[in-house]
């Protein structure tokens, strides 16, 4: 038996293996081949994190894949991975192939700088043999309902699970290609004072700026991999949430990515600038548009004219401070 990194020419054999391996299990086949295909199309997929096992004749007998995850919480963590799927040809099961793949993928994870691995499914007894424990013991939660014993974690480096607290965010393929909703974790003790400071015009979660910056850090990093259409959609979606902190995150997304927008794409943001407008958001939006004008000075006058003599007082405010 030989374990090696997957090659493009292995993909067809892996698909066949996945269908064979899961079809006759108690849980049945559940689109594992389609999931792997979708994961390979994600910019964060790393072929070094997908391993295959072959017999002495070069026939495919096993496969395992890990993909990056983020744990959203007070201090977001992006040093983990989700293990899914792990598959062994039915004729080779109970012969040590799965064990060898598990050991090899954990070593590959270490080599890639991954500190912990999450597994989910109905094989808790199997994964516990390799040291996996309920993830709840490490303050890690699944993004959907799953029995506690079927959502497990293991540190693969010393202290790999220390100081982690939050909800796992998988790659979009695990959700049928749908982005997982970004959620902030508020602090009730801060909520009322922050609302009073803003004259009770907006509801707050109670997240002060330094904490919000920590919680949004991985989202901002991840946003660099989105196309601009999806980026603008995410900005618009966050901006429509009632709590004020989500408007701040939306503006931070725009500020992080302003250089990637075309002039026409930047203009589409004008609609939401005037929504829920107050000095805090308007002054922050000013920075986005001013940064764009500095980066692309040939568009400075055009951008200024968007705001100058506008019917909206708040948009006119941008033109003043834009000057």
C-alpha positions as CSV (number, residue, x, y, z in Angstrom):
1,X,0.0,0.0,0.0
2,X,1.2,3.5,-0.8
3,X,-0.2,6.8,0.4
4,X,0.5,9.9,-1.6
5,X,-0.8,13.4,-2.5
6,X,-3.7,13.3,-4.9
7,X,-3.1,14.0,-8.6
8,X,-5.5,15.4,-11.1
9,X,-5.5,12.1,-12.9
10,X,-6.7,10.5,-9.6
11,X,-10.0,12.5,-9.5
12,X,-12.1,10.0,-11.5
13,X,-11.0,7.1,-9.4
14,X,-11.6,9.0,-6.2
15,X,-15.1,9.8,-7.2
16,X,-15.8,6.1,-7.9
17,X,-14.2,5.2,-4.6
18,X,-16.4,7.6,-2.6
19,X,-19.6,6.3,-4.2
20,X,-18.6,2.7,-3.4
21,X,-17.4,3.4,0.1
22,X,-20.5,5.2,1.3
23,X,-23.3,3.6,-0.6
24,X,-23.6,0.5,1.7
25,X,-22.9,2.3,5.0
26,X,-25.7,2.7,7.6
27,X,-25.8,6.4,6.7
28,X,-25.8,5.8,2.9
29,X,-24.2,7.9,0.2
30,X,-24.8,11.6,0.8
31,X,-23.1,13.4,-2.1
32,X,-19.5,12.9,-0.8
33,X,-18.1,12.9,-4.4
34,X,-19.9,16.1,-5.3
35,X,-18.7,17.7,-2.1
36,X,-15.1,16.8,-2.9
37,X,-15.5,18.2,-6.4
38,X,-16.9,21.5,-5.0
39,X,-14.1,21.7,-2.4
40,X,-11.5,21.4,-5.0
41,X,-12.9,24.5,-6.7
42,X,-12.5,26.6,-3.6
43,X,-9.5,29.0,-3.7
44,X,-8.5,27.7,-0.2
45,X,-8.3,24.1,-1.3
46,X,-4.8,22.7,-1.1
47,X,-4.0,19.5,-3.0
48,X,-1.3,18.7,-0.3
49,X,-4.3,18.3,2.1
50,X,-5.9,15.5,0.0
51,X,-4.3,12.1,0.3
52,X,-5.0,8.9,-1.5
53,X,-4.1,5.3,-0.7
54,X,-3.3,2.8,-3.6
55,X,-2.6,-0.9,-3.5
56,X,0.6,-2.4,-4.9
57,X,-1.0,-2.4,-8.4
58,X,-1.8,1.3,-8.2
59,X,-5.5,0.8,-7.7
60,X,-7.4,3.4,-5.6
61,X,-8.3,2.0,-2.2
62,X,-8.7,5.1,0.1
63,X,-8.9,8.9,0.2
64,X,-9.0,11.6,2.9
65,X,-9.3,15.3,2.7
66,X,-8.9,18.3,5.1
67,X,-10.0,21.8,4.3
68,X,-9.6,25.1,6.3
69,X,-12.2,26.2,8.8
70,X,-12.6,29.4,10.9
71,X,-13.8,29.4,14.4
72,X,-15.8,32.6,14.9
73,X,-15.7,33.9,18.4
74,X,-14.2,36.5,20.7
75,X,-10.9,35.8,19.0
76,X,-11.4,34.2,15.6
77,X,-9.1,31.3,14.8
78,X,-8.1,30.1,11.3
79,X,-5.6,27.5,12.3
80,X,-8.0,24.5,12.1
81,X,-9.2,22.1,9.4
82,X,-12.3,20.0,8.8
83,X,-11.7,16.3,8.0
84,X,-14.2,15.2,5.4
85,X,-14.5,12.8,3.8
86,X,-12.4,9.7,4.8
87,X,-13.2,6.8,2.6
88,X,-11.8,3.2,2.2
89,X,-12.8,0.7,-0.5
90,X,-15.2,-1.8,1.1
91,X,-12.9,-4.7,0.2
92,X,-10.0,-3.0,2.1
93,X,-11.9,-2.0,5.2
94,X,-10.6,-3.3,8.6
95,X,-7.2,-3.8,7.1
96,X,-5.5,-0.7,8.4
97,X,-6.0,1.6,5.4
98,X,-8.2,4.1,7.3
99,X,-5.7,4.2,10.2
100,X,-2.8,4.8,7.8
101,X,-4.7,7.6,6.1
102,X,-5.6,9.2,9.5
103,X,-1.9,9.2,10.6
104,X,-0.8,10.6,7.2
105,X,-3.3,13.4,7.0
106,X,-2.5,14.5,10.6
107,X,1.1,14.7,9.6
108,X,0.2,16.6,6.5
109,X,-1.8,19.0,8.6
110,X,1.1,19.7,10.9
111,X,3.3,20.4,7.8
112,X,0.7,22.9,6.6
113,X,0.6,24.7,9.9
114,X,-2.8,23.4,11.0
115,X,-3.2,23.1,14.8
116,X,-6.4,21.2,15.2
117,X,-8.8,19.1,13.2
118,X,-12.6,18.9,13.4
119,X,-14.6,15.8,12.3
120,X,-18.3,15.3,12.1
121,X,-20.4,12.3,11.4
122,X,-21.8,9.1,12.8
123,X,-18.5,7.3,13.4
124,X,-17.6,8.7,16.9
125,X,-16.4,5.3,18.1
126,X,-13.9,5.2,15.2
127,X,-12.5,8.7,15.5
128,X,-12.2,8.4,19.3
129,X,-9.6,5.7,18.7
130,X,-7.4,8.4,17.3
131,X,-7.8,10.8,20.2
132,X,-10.8,12.8,19.0
133,X,-13.1,14.1,21.7
134,X,-16.4,16.0,21.6
135,X,-15.6,19.5,20.4
136,X,-17.9,21.0,23.1
137,X,-15.1,20.1,25.6
138,X,-13.0,22.7,23.8
139,X,-15.8,25.4,23.6
140,X,-16.2,24.7,19.8
141,X,-19.7,24.5,18.4
142,X,-21.1,23.3,15.0
143,X,-22.9,25.8,12.8
144,X,-26.0,23.5,12.8
145,X,-27.7,21.0,15.0
146,X,-25.6,17.9,15.5
147,X,-25.4,15.4,18.4
148,X,-22.6,16.3,20.7
149,X,-20.8,13.0,20.4
150,X,-20.7,13.3,16.6
151,X,-18.9,16.6,16.4
152,X,-15.3,16.0,17.5
153,X,-12.0,17.8,17.7
154,X,-8.3,17.0,18.2
155,X,-5.3,19.1,18.8
156,X,-2.5,18.0,16.5
157,X,0.1,20.4,17.9
158,X,0.8,21.2,21.6
159,X,-1.8,23.7,22.9
160,X,-3.5,23.5,19.5
161,X,-7.0,23.9,21.0
162,X,-6.1,26.4,23.7
163,X,-8.0,29.7,23.9
164,X,-10.6,28.7,21.3
165,X,-14.2,29.6,21.8
166,X,-16.8,29.9,19.0
167,X,-18.7,28.4,16.1
168,X,-17.0,26.6,13.2
169,X,-17.4,28.2,9.7
170,X,-16.8,25.7,6.9
171,X,-15.9,26.4,3.3
172,X,-19.0,27.3,1.3
173,X,-19.1,23.9,-0.4
174,X,-20.3,22.3,2.8
175,X,-23.4,24.4,2.6
176,X,-24.2,23.7,-1.0
177,X,-22.1,26.6,-2.1
178,X,-24.0,29.1,0.1
179,X,-22.0,31.4,2.3
180,X,-22.4,30.8,6.0
181,X,-23.9,33.9,7.7
182,X,-21.3,36.0,9.5
183,X,-22.4,36.6,13.1
184,X,-20.9,38.9,15.8
185,X,-20.9,38.0,19.5
186,X,-22.1,40.9,21.6
187,X,-21.6,41.8,25.2
188,X,-24.8,42.8,27.0
189,X,-23.0,45.0,29.6
190,X,-21.9,47.4,26.8
191,X,-25.1,47.5,24.8
192,X,-27.1,50.1,26.6
193,X,-24.2,52.6,27.1
194,X,-23.4,52.4,23.4
195,X,-27.0,52.9,22.4
196,X,-27.2,56.0,24.7
197,X,-24.1,57.4,23.2
198,X,-25.8,57.3,19.8
199,X,-28.9,58.9,21.1
200,X,-30.8,55.6,21.0
201,X,-31.1,55.8,17.2
202,X,-29.7,52.3,16.6
203,X,-29.7,49.0,18.4
204,X,-26.3,47.7,19.4
205,X,-24.9,44.3,20.2
206,X,-22.5,45.9,22.7
207,X,-19.2,45.2,20.9
208,X,-16.5,47.8,21.3
209,X,-14.3,48.5,18.4
210,X,-11.2,46.5,19.4
211,X,-13.3,43.4,20.0
212,X,-15.2,43.9,16.7
213,X,-11.9,44.2,14.9
214,X,-10.9,40.8,16.3
215,X,-14.1,39.1,15.4
216,X,-14.1,40.5,11.8
217,X,-10.4,39.8,11.1
218,X,-10.9,36.5,9.4
219,X,-13.9,37.7,7.4
220,X,-11.8,40.6,6.0
221,X,-9.0,38.2,5.2
222,X,-11.3,35.8,3.5
223,X,-13.0,38.6,1.5
224,X,-9.9,39.0,-0.6
225,X,-10.8,35.7,-2.3
226,X,-14.4,36.7,-3.2
227,X,-15.3,38.2,-6.6
228,X,-16.5,41.8,-6.4
229,X,-20.1,40.9,-7.1
230,X,-20.3,38.6,-4.1
231,X,-18.3,41.1,-2.0
232,X,-20.8,43.9,-2.7
233,X,-23.7,41.5,-2.0
234,X,-22.1,40.7,1.4
235,X,-21.6,44.4,2.2
236,X,-25.3,45.1,1.3
237,X,-26.5,42.1,3.4
238,X,-24.5,43.1,6.5
239,X,-25.6,46.7,6.2
240,X,-29.3,45.7,6.3
241,X,-28.9,44.0,9.7
242,X,-30.4,45.9,12.5
243,X,-27.5,46.1,14.9
244,X,-25.1,49.0,14.4
245,X,-21.9,46.9,14.5
246,X,-22.9,45.1,11.3
247,X,-22.9,48.4,9.5
248,X,-19.4,49.0,10.8
249,X,-18.3,45.5,9.5
250,X,-19.8,46.3,6.1
251,X,-17.8,49.5,5.8
252,X,-14.7,47.8,6.9
253,X,-15.2,45.2,4.1
254,X,-15.5,48.0,1.6
255,X,-12.4,49.8,3.0
256,X,-10.3,46.6,2.9
257,X,-11.3,45.9,-0.8
258,X,-11.9,49.4,-2.3
259,X,-9.0,49.0,-4.7
260,X,-10.7,46.0,-6.4
261,X,-13.9,47.9,-7.3
262,X,-14.5,49.4,-10.7
263,X,-15.9,52.9,-10.6
264,X,-19.3,51.6,-11.5
265,X,-19.2,49.0,-8.6
266,X,-18.1,51.7,-6.2
267,X,-21.1,53.8,-7.2
268,X,-23.5,51.0,-6.3
269,X,-22.5,51.6,-2.7
270,X,-24.1,55.1,-2.7
271,X,-27.5,53.6,-2.1
272,X,-26.6,52.1,1.2
273,X,-24.4,55.1,2.3
274,X,-27.6,57.1,2.7
275,X,-29.3,54.3,4.6
276,X,-29.2,54.3,8.4
277,X,-27.0,57.4,8.0
278,X,-25.5,59.1,11.0
279,X,-22.1,60.8,11.6
280,X,-20.4,57.6,12.6
281,X,-21.1,55.7,9.4
282,X,-21.0,58.7,7.0
283,X,-17.5,59.7,8.2
284,X,-16.3,56.1,7.8
285,X,-17.8,55.9,4.3
286,X,-15.9,59.1,3.5
287,X,-12.7,57.3,4.1
288,X,-13.7,54.5,1.6
289,X,-14.4,57.0,-1.2
290,X,-11.5,59.2,-0.5
291,X,-9.1,56.3,-0.5
292,X,-10.4,55.3,-3.9
293,X,-9.9,58.8,-5.2
294,X,-6.4,58.9,-3.9
295,X,-5.6,55.5,-5.5
296,X,-7.3,56.5,-8.8
297,X,-7.0,60.3,-9.1
298,X,-8.4,60.3,-12.6
299,X,-11.8,59.6,-10.9
300,X,-11.6,62.1,-8.1
301,X,-13.8,64.8,-9.7
302,X,-16.4,62.2,-10.7
303,X,-16.6,60.9,-7.2
304,X,-16.8,64.4,-5.7
305,X,-19.7,65.2,-8.0
306,X,-21.6,62.2,-6.7
307,X,-21.9,64.0,-3.4
308,X,-21.7,67.7,-4.2
309,X,-25.2,69.3,-4.2
310,X,-26.8,65.9,-3.5
311,X,-30.3,66.0,-2.1
312,X,-29.2,64.0,0.9
313,X,-27.6,66.0,3.7
314,X,-25.5,63.1,4.6
315,X,-24.1,62.7,1.1
316,X,-23.3,66.4,1.0
317,X,-21.4,65.9,4.3
318,X,-19.1,63.5,2.5
319,X,-18.4,66.1,-0.2
320,X,-17.4,68.6,2.5
321,X,-15.0,66.3,4.4
322,X,-14.0,64.8,1.1
323,X,-12.5,68.1,0.2
